[in-house]
Amino acid sequence: MARRAPGAAPPALPAEALAYLEHARVQKRLAERTLQLYTQDLQRLQAAAQPLGLPLLALTSAHLRRFAAQLHASGRSARGIALILSGWRGFYTWAARQGLLERNPAQGVRAPKAPRPLPKALAVDEAVHLAEHCEPQADPWEEARDAAMVELLYGCGLRVGELVGLDVAASSAAHRQGRGWLDLDGAEAHVLGKGGRRRSVPMGPPAVRAVQAWLVQRARPFGGVRALRLDADALFVGVRGARITAHMVWLRLRQRSAAASLSTPVHPHMLRHSFASHLLQSSQDLRAVQELLGHASITTTQAYTRLDFQHLAQVYDQAHPRAKRRTPKD
């Protein structure tokens, strides 16, 4: 797709495109910024159609696919192309409903697949360092709580939503309302994951000890001031006594990773990724990791095999005597 020269005016839109934009403004009541983006999408389409001598309503699916391929070749991201195609699709859907087209040419035209980024995970020594880190200057109440949260995120691979949804003990209310709980005697965490799927995850001794230490502190006042309304069910609470939020877990973990002098800010899902990656490095049991993570499809879990291979490639490069003689393929 040819680029418009810098400073050149965008091509004038035909009457049917202007009518569609008016429909989007009046009938659909779209935001001004959305209307601007739709206008730019149609101007981009008009510019691509002009060299062919074709009006917008005469374009075919093959034309739109070619235009999308040209956008991709020019460096446009898959997500950006998907948004542009969405703008075109809206116009042609409206035109078909108005009887201006017999067939919607945008139907079935898809953007190229975006590459799936590798999950971010800590190295084993970094994850262990964070889990064992202690803040001597912190209030013992907060220190015990944050240490227990890190142990459950890394030691059990919990999602942050699963973590904040944990209760101190099992109850009919927790089961009804989709909350989880811990069985410290059985060393298991029972959680409700995505899609309403319940699972049980084993807790290692460090996680059990950390939670037990937190429960001792939880019964005490924070900073000398007891919370007026302590949520009796919630395992993790804030300084005011209410169940802790996912946002607060993110903030506390970021602060803790900085205090532990880690090279990158750590977020809850990074510890879940680390849990999965480190298990695969040791066991190579993809199916077991799928069960522990609560993935409905093993395809989701397979993303961690790519991360594990990246780790193995790094080990090879650093340790094998022939590694430095590798040459890229032609």
N, C-alpha and C positions, 0 to 999 in steps of 0.2 A: 504494500500500500504506500503510495507516494506521500511524502510528507509535505505539508503546506509550508511555503517559504516564510521565514520569519517576517512578521509585520504584515503579511497578506491577510486580507479580510476573509472570514469564513464564508463558504458558499451559501448563497441564499437558499432557504428551504422552500420546497414546493407547498402548494396550498394544503394538500392532505396532511403533510407533516405539521404545519401550523395548526390545523384543526385538531390534530391529535394532542398537541401540547396544550391547546386551550381546554380540551376535554380533561386532560390530566390536572390542569389548574382548577377548573370550576367543579367538575363532577367528582374527581378523585381527591381534590383538595390536598395535593401534594405540597410539601415544603418547597420554599423558593430555591434552596440549594439543590434539591432533587430535580426540580424543573430545569435548572441550569445544566446539570449533568445529562439529563435526557436530551436537551437541546444540543449539547456538544456531541453526544453519541450520534444523533441524526445528521449533524453537520459533517461528522467524520464519514458516515455512510454515504452522504451525498457527494463528498469529495472523491470517494473511491469509485462511485458510479459514473461520475462525469466523463472520465477518459473512455469509458465504454459506450458513451452515448445512450445510456439507459436511464429511464426514470426509476424512482425507488420502487414503484409498484410492479415494475417489470423484472426486478432482480429475482434470481432463483436461489435455491439452497446451495447450489454449487458456487454461485458468486459469493454468498455469505461465508462459506467455508474457506474460499480463497482469500477473502478479506481478513478473516480471523488468522489464517496461516501467515499472511503478510505482517499482521500486527505482532505475531509471535516471533517472526524472523527479525523484526525491528527492535526486539528486546523487551516488548511489553510482557508483563508477568501473566501467568495463567489466571490469577485472580482478577487482574485488570481486564483481561479479555472477557472473562466470564461476566463482569459487570457491564461491559460494552454490549455484549450479546444480549444481556437482559434488557437493556434499553431498546435495542432493535426488536427484540421479541415482543415487547409491550406495544410498539408501534404496529407491527404486522398483525398482532392479535386483534387490536382495535380495528384495523383496516378490514380484516376478514369479517368481523361482526357488522361492519357498516356495508358489507356487500361489495367492497372495492376489489376484493381478491377472491379467487376460487380456492386457492390453497395458500396456507401460511408458509412462506419459504424459510422462516426462522425455526419452524418446528423440527426438532431433531438435531439442530446445529449446536454442537457443544464446544466449550473451550478445551484446550489441551490440559491433560492432567497435571496438577502441580506436584512437584516432587515432595514426598513425605519427609519432613525433617527428622533427623534422628533424635530420640528422646535425650534430654540432657541428664547426665548422671555424674555423681561425684566418683572420684577414685576411692578405692576401698579404704586407704589410710585416711583420706579426708573425711569420709563418712564416719569412721570410727572415732576420729579426733573430735568431730562435732558432737557425737553421742556421748563421749566421755568428758566433754568440756564442762567446767564448773566456773561459775561467776562468784568469786569470794565476796565481792562487794554488794551483790544483789540481796534483796530481802529473801530469807529462806523459803517463804511462802511462794513467791514468784519463781525462784530458782527450781524448786521441786516440781512445780507445775510444768514449766517449760522443758525440763529434762525428761519428764514422763511423756510429753507430747512428741519430742524428738524420737524417743525410743519406740513409740507406737507407729510413727510415720515411717521410720527406717526399718525397725525390727519386724513390723507386721505388714508393711506395704499398704497402709490405709490411705484412702483418699481423704482430703481435708474435710469434706462433708461428712464422711463416715466418722472421722475423729470427733468433730464437734457434736455429733449426734449420739455419742456414747453416754449411757447412764451408768451410775455406780453399780447397780444390780439389775438383774432381770425382773420384769414385771409385766403384767397383762397390758398395762397402759403403754409401756415401751414397745411391745410387740404390735399393738393396735396402731400406734402412731408412727411406726416405721423407724424406731430408734434402736440402737444397738446397746450392748452391755459387755462387761468383762466378767469372766469366770476365773478369778485368780487361783482358786484351788486346782482347777483343771488346766490352768495356764492357757486359756483360749480367749480370743476376742470374737464376739458374735456381732456382725454388722449387717446392715441392709445396704446393698450397693445399687448400681444403676439397673433400671428395669425391674426394680422390686425384688432382686435376687438376694437372698440371704446366704451368708457363708460364715464359716468358722475358720479363724486363722490362729495357728499356734503362736504363743508368746514365749520368747526366750527368757532365761533367768534375769538378764539385765532389765528387760521391760517389766517383768513382774516386780522386781525390787524397786524400780523407779516409780511405778504406780503405787506400791505400798507406802513409799516415802511421801508421795504426794497426798495420799489419803490422810496421813497423820497431820500434814500441814493444812490440808483443806478444812479440818475441823477447828483450826486456830484462826484468830483474827489476822487480817493483813495489815501490816504497818501499825499495829496497835489499835486499829479500828475495826470492829466486827461488822460485816455487812448486815444491813438491816433486813434484807430479804435474800437469804441464801436459797438458791434453787436446790432443793433437797435431792432431786433425781439426777441432775447433770453431773457427769464426772468432772469435766473441766469448766470452771467458772472464772469470771473476771473479778476485779477487785471490788465491784459493787454487788457481787453475789449472783449475777445472772449468768446463764449459759454462755460460754465464750463463742465469739463469732469467727467465721472463716477468715474474715479480714484481719482480725486481731491475731490469729495464728500466723498469717503471712507476715505481719509486722514483727511479731516476737521472734520468728525464725530468722528474718532478715537481720535483726539486731544481734541475735545470738551468733549467727555465722560471721558477722563482722567482728564481734568480740573474740571469736575463736580464731581470727586472722585467716579465714579462708579466702582464697583468691577471687571467688565469685560469690555474689549474693545467693543465698539458698532459699528456695521456696518449697512449700510442702510437696508438690508433685515431683520435684527433683529427688526428694528422698524416696518416693514411691518408685521412680525410675531406677534409683540406685539399688533399692531392695531387689527389683527384678533382675537387673543386670548382674549383680553380684551372685545371686542364686544361680543364674545360668552359667556364669563363669566357672562355678564349682561343680554343678550337677549336670548341666546340659539336658535337663529334663523339662522340655518346653511345656508338656501337658500339665505337670505339677505346678509350674509357675502360673499357667493360665488359671488353674483352680484357686491358687492363693490370691491372685489379683482380682478374681471375680469377673474375668472377661467372658462374654457370651460366645465370642468367636476366637479361635486360635490365631486367626489372621492378625488380630490386634496385638496379640502377644508376640507374634513373629517380628515385630519392629525391634524387639530387644535382641533378636539374634543378629541383626545388622550392627547393633551397638556392640555386642559381644565380639563380632568379627573385627570391628574396628580396634577393640582392645587387643585382640590376638595379633593383629597386624602390627600394632605398635610394639608389642613384646618381641615379635620377630625382628623388626627393624633394629631394635636396641640390642638384641642378644645373639642373633644368628650370625656366624662369621661370614656367610655368603650374602647377607641381606643387602649390604651396601653396593653389591654388584648388580642388583636388579635394574633393568632398563625398562622404560615405558614401552608398551606395545605400539607398533606402527599403526 
